[in-house]
Amino acid sequence: GMVFQNYALFPHMTVAENLAFPLSVRGMSKTDVGEKVKKALGMVQLDTFAHRYPAQLSG
């Protein structure tokens, strides 16, 4: 599928922060959030992009 960046990501947050946000809102502990974010980024081979901002990503 495709996720349009303009409506799905917060431009002032990094990739990892964007992934962590909904988990934090749901009350998940910071430790669990960190583990889930790391796992998700690894699954899609984007772990090296965790600290980049949406505008720094291509397509």
PyMOL CGO cylinders between C-alpha atoms (Angstrom):
from pymol import cmd
from pymol.cgo import CYLINDER

trace = [
    CYLINDER, 0.00, 0.00, 0.00, 0.89, 3.64, -0.09, 0.3, 1, 1, 1, 1, 1, 1,
    CYLINDER, 0.89, 3.64, -0.09, 0.80, 6.21, 2.70, 0.3, 1, 1, 1, 1, 1, 1,
    CYLINDER, 0.80, 6.21, 2.70, 0.68, 9.83, 1.60, 0.3, 1, 1, 1, 1, 1, 1,
    CYLINDER, 0.68, 9.83, 1.60, 3.33, 11.68, 3.61, 0.3, 1, 1, 1, 1, 1, 1,
    CYLINDER, 3.33, 11.68, 3.61, 1.46, 14.99, 3.69, 0.3, 1, 1, 1, 1, 1, 1,
    CYLINDER, 1.46, 14.99, 3.69, -1.39, 13.62, 5.80, 0.3, 1, 1, 1, 1, 1, 1,
    CYLINDER, -1.39, 13.62, 5.80, 0.17, 10.73, 7.66, 0.3, 1, 1, 1, 1, 1, 1,
    CYLINDER, 0.17, 10.73, 7.66, 3.38, 12.13, 9.13, 0.3, 1, 1, 1, 1, 1, 1,
    CYLINDER, 3.38, 12.13, 9.13, 4.25, 15.00, 11.43, 0.3, 1, 1, 1, 1, 1, 1,
    CYLINDER, 4.25, 15.00, 11.43, 6.98, 16.98, 9.61, 0.3, 1, 1, 1, 1, 1, 1,
    CYLINDER, 6.98, 16.98, 9.61, 8.54, 18.22, 12.87, 0.3, 1, 1, 1, 1, 1, 1,
    CYLINDER, 8.54, 18.22, 12.87, 9.06, 14.67, 14.18, 0.3, 1, 1, 1, 1, 1, 1,
    CYLINDER, 9.06, 14.67, 14.18, 11.63, 12.10, 13.11, 0.3, 1, 1, 1, 1, 1, 1,
    CYLINDER, 11.63, 12.10, 13.11, 10.67, 8.79, 11.53, 0.3, 1, 1, 1, 1, 1, 1,
    CYLINDER, 10.67, 8.79, 11.53, 11.05, 7.06, 14.90, 0.3, 1, 1, 1, 1, 1, 1,
    CYLINDER, 11.05, 7.06, 14.90, 9.03, 9.75, 16.68, 0.3, 1, 1, 1, 1, 1, 1,
    CYLINDER, 9.03, 9.75, 16.68, 6.24, 9.45, 14.09, 0.3, 1, 1, 1, 1, 1, 1,
    CYLINDER, 6.24, 9.45, 14.09, 6.09, 5.71, 14.70, 0.3, 1, 1, 1, 1, 1, 1,
    CYLINDER, 6.09, 5.71, 14.70, 6.25, 6.11, 18.48, 0.3, 1, 1, 1, 1, 1, 1,
    CYLINDER, 6.25, 6.11, 18.48, 3.55, 8.77, 18.74, 0.3, 1, 1, 1, 1, 1, 1,
    CYLINDER, 3.55, 8.77, 18.74, 0.40, 6.62, 18.44, 0.3, 1, 1, 1, 1, 1, 1,
    CYLINDER, 0.40, 6.62, 18.44, 1.90, 3.97, 20.73, 0.3, 1, 1, 1, 1, 1, 1,
    CYLINDER, 1.90, 3.97, 20.73, 2.62, 6.61, 23.38, 0.3, 1, 1, 1, 1, 1, 1,
    CYLINDER, 2.62, 6.61, 23.38, -0.89, 8.04, 23.05, 0.3, 1, 1, 1, 1, 1, 1,
    CYLINDER, -0.89, 8.04, 23.05, -2.24, 4.56, 23.76, 0.3, 1, 1, 1, 1, 1, 1,
    CYLINDER, -2.24, 4.56, 23.76, -0.30, 4.56, 27.04, 0.3, 1, 1, 1, 1, 1, 1,
    CYLINDER, -0.30, 4.56, 27.04, 2.42, 2.10, 26.11, 0.3, 1, 1, 1, 1, 1, 1,
    CYLINDER, 2.42, 2.10, 26.11, 5.59, 2.31, 28.21, 0.3, 1, 1, 1, 1, 1, 1,
    CYLINDER, 5.59, 2.31, 28.21, 8.63, 4.06, 26.72, 0.3, 1, 1, 1, 1, 1, 1,
    CYLINDER, 8.63, 4.06, 26.72, 10.56, 0.80, 26.81, 0.3, 1, 1, 1, 1, 1, 1,
    CYLINDER, 10.56, 0.80, 26.81, 7.88, -1.07, 24.88, 0.3, 1, 1, 1, 1, 1, 1,
    CYLINDER, 7.88, -1.07, 24.88, 7.49, 1.81, 22.43, 0.3, 1, 1, 1, 1, 1, 1,
    CYLINDER, 7.49, 1.81, 22.43, 11.23, 1.84, 21.75, 0.3, 1, 1, 1, 1, 1, 1,
    CYLINDER, 11.23, 1.84, 21.75, 11.28, -1.91, 21.16, 0.3, 1, 1, 1, 1, 1, 1,
    CYLINDER, 11.28, -1.91, 21.16, 8.30, -1.82, 18.80, 0.3, 1, 1, 1, 1, 1, 1,
    CYLINDER, 8.30, -1.82, 18.80, 9.69, 1.14, 16.83, 0.3, 1, 1, 1, 1, 1, 1,
    CYLINDER, 9.69, 1.14, 16.83, 13.06, -0.55, 16.46, 0.3, 1, 1, 1, 1, 1, 1,
    CYLINDER, 13.06, -0.55, 16.46, 11.43, -3.81, 15.36, 0.3, 1, 1, 1, 1, 1, 1,
    CYLINDER, 11.43, -3.81, 15.36, 9.14, -2.08, 12.85, 0.3, 1, 1, 1, 1, 1, 1,
    CYLINDER, 9.14, -2.08, 12.85, 12.00, -0.09, 11.30, 0.3, 1, 1, 1, 1, 1, 1,
    CYLINDER, 12.00, -0.09, 11.30, 14.10, -3.24, 11.06, 0.3, 1, 1, 1, 1, 1, 1,
    CYLINDER, 14.10, -3.24, 11.06, 11.30, -5.16, 9.36, 0.3, 1, 1, 1, 1, 1, 1,
    CYLINDER, 11.30, -5.16, 9.36, 11.18, -2.62, 6.53, 0.3, 1, 1, 1, 1, 1, 1,
    CYLINDER, 11.18, -2.62, 6.53, 14.95, -2.02, 6.52, 0.3, 1, 1, 1, 1, 1, 1,
    CYLINDER, 14.95, -2.02, 6.52, 14.62, 1.63, 7.55, 0.3, 1, 1, 1, 1, 1, 1,
    CYLINDER, 14.62, 1.63, 7.55, 16.47, 1.40, 10.86, 0.3, 1, 1, 1, 1, 1, 1,
    CYLINDER, 16.47, 1.40, 10.86, 19.24, 3.67, 9.55, 0.3, 1, 1, 1, 1, 1, 1,
    CYLINDER, 19.24, 3.67, 9.55, 16.61, 6.36, 8.82, 0.3, 1, 1, 1, 1, 1, 1,
    CYLINDER, 16.61, 6.36, 8.82, 15.14, 6.48, 12.35, 0.3, 1, 1, 1, 1, 1, 1,
    CYLINDER, 15.14, 6.48, 12.35, 16.52, 9.95, 13.11, 0.3, 1, 1, 1, 1, 1, 1,
    CYLINDER, 16.52, 9.95, 13.11, 15.64, 11.55, 9.79, 0.3, 1, 1, 1, 1, 1, 1,
    CYLINDER, 15.64, 11.55, 9.79, 12.66, 13.79, 9.16, 0.3, 1, 1, 1, 1, 1, 1,
    CYLINDER, 12.66, 13.79, 9.16, 9.95, 13.04, 6.58, 0.3, 1, 1, 1, 1, 1, 1,
    CYLINDER, 9.95, 13.04, 6.58, 11.27, 15.77, 4.26, 0.3, 1, 1, 1, 1, 1, 1,
    CYLINDER, 11.27, 15.77, 4.26, 14.63, 13.99, 4.21, 0.3, 1, 1, 1, 1, 1, 1,
    CYLINDER, 14.63, 13.99, 4.21, 13.11, 10.80, 2.78, 0.3, 1, 1, 1, 1, 1, 1,
    CYLINDER, 13.11, 10.80, 2.78, 12.59, 10.10, -0.88, 0.3, 1, 1, 1, 1, 1, 1,
    CYLINDER, 12.59, 10.10, -0.88, 9.27, 8.95, -2.34, 0.3, 1, 1, 1, 1, 1, 1,
]
cmd.load_cgo(trace, "trace")
